[in-house]
C-alpha cells in the first residue's frame, strides 16, 4: 500500500486570518487532508463560513475569535485550541492589510497599522504557538504568507512590501532558531491573487503592469495555493524543508528586472 505523504489525520492546524480569501481556501485543503482546523479571526461570521466550507470538504473545523495583533488574544486562542483537540501541529499566518498610498503621503499611523497586521501578528503568533511546539518536542510546521512584492520594487504598495520583506526575514531567522526542535518555518510567496485587500488597487494600468511580469499571463486562483499549503504542513512530505520561501507566482520570480 502506497504511503500518503499528505495525510494530516490527527494533526491540528491553526490558521490565523483563516477567514480571509486565501486563508480560507488553504484551510479547506488542510481540513480535506485530515487536519482539524482552527479558523481564527475577528469577523466570526466569515470564520463560520469557512468552517462550513471545511466541513463540506469532509474536514473538521471550529472558529475562534481573536485580534491577531494582541498577544493576550493569541494566548487565549492557544488555550482554547488545546481544550478542543489537545494539540497544535501547524500554524499558518495569513493576516493581511494593504494600501497604495503614494510614498510621500504615507502617515506613520498608516505605516504602524499595516506593520501591526502584516508583521507584528506573525511575530506574536510565532512566539506563542511556536513556543508551544518547541516545548512540546514533537516538531511542527509554521507557514507564513508573504508576497511577490516582498522582493522586486515593482509595486506601489510600499508599506505592504516592506512588511512582507520583513516576514521573509523572520521566516528564515526562525527556521534556524526552531530547527533543533524539528519545528519547520517556511513561507509561501503568492503571486497576484485578487482578494479583498487588493481588488480596490487593481486599476487597468496596474493589471497590465502585473501581466508584463507574469509569464503565465494571468492571476492566480486561490485554489492554486492549496498544494503548497498541504505540502508544507505535512512532515511526511516536507520534513527536511525549512527556511524556504516557496513561490506560487506564475513565473513572476523568474523575471529579471
Residue, then its C-alpha position, 0 to 999 in steps of 0.5 A: x500500500x502506497x504511503x500518503x505523504x499528505x495525510x494530516x489525520x490527527x494533526x491540528x492546524x491553526x490558521x490565523x486570518x483563516x477567514x480571509x480569501x486565501x486563508x480560507x481556501x488553504x484551510x479547506x485543503x488542510x481540513x480535506x487532508x485530515x487536519x482539524x482546523x482552527x479558523x481564527x479571526x475577528x469577523x466570526x461570521x466569515x470564520x463560520x463560513x469557512x468552517x462550513x466550507x471545511x466541513x463540506x470538504x469532509x474536514x473538521x473545523x471550529x472558529x475562534x475569535x481573536x485580534x491577531x495583533x494582541x498577544x493576550x488574544x493569541x494566548x487565549x486562542x492557544x488555550x482554547x485550541x488545546x481544550x478542543x483537540x489537545x494539540x497544535x501541529x501547524x500554524x499558518x499566518x495569513x493576516x493581511x492589510x494593504x494600501x497604495x498610498x503614494x510614498x510621500x503621503x504615507x502617515x506613520x499611523x498608516x505605516x504602524x497599522x499595516x506593520x501591526x497586521x502584516x508583521x507584528x501578528x506573525x511575530x506574536x503568533x510565532x512566539x506563542x504557538x511556536x513556543x508551544x511546539x518547541x516545548x512540546x518536542x514533537x516538531x511542527x510546521x509554521x507557514x507564513x504568507x508573504x508576497x511577490x512584492x516582498x522582493x522586486x520594487x515593482x509595486x506601489x504598495x510600499x508599506x505592504x512590501x516592506x512588511x512582507x520583506x520583513x516576514x521573509x526575514x523572520x521566516x528564515x531567522x526562525x527556521x534556524x532558531x526552531x530547527x533543533x526542535x524539528x519545528x519547520x518555518x517556511x513561507x509561501x510567496x503568492x503571486x497576484x491573487x485578487x482578494x479583498x485587500x487588493x481588488x480596490x488597487x487593481x486599476x487597468x494600468x496596474x493589471x497590465x503592469x502585473x501581466x508584463x511580469x507574469x509569464x503565465x499571463x494571468x492571476x492566480x486562483x486561490x485554489x492554486x495555493x492549496x498544494x503548497x499549503x498541504x505540502x508544507x504542513x505535512x512532515x511526511x512530505x516536507x520534513x527536511x524543508x525549512x527556511x524556504x520561501x516557496x513561490x506560487x507566482x506564475x513565473x513572476x520570480x523568474x523575471x529579471x528586472 
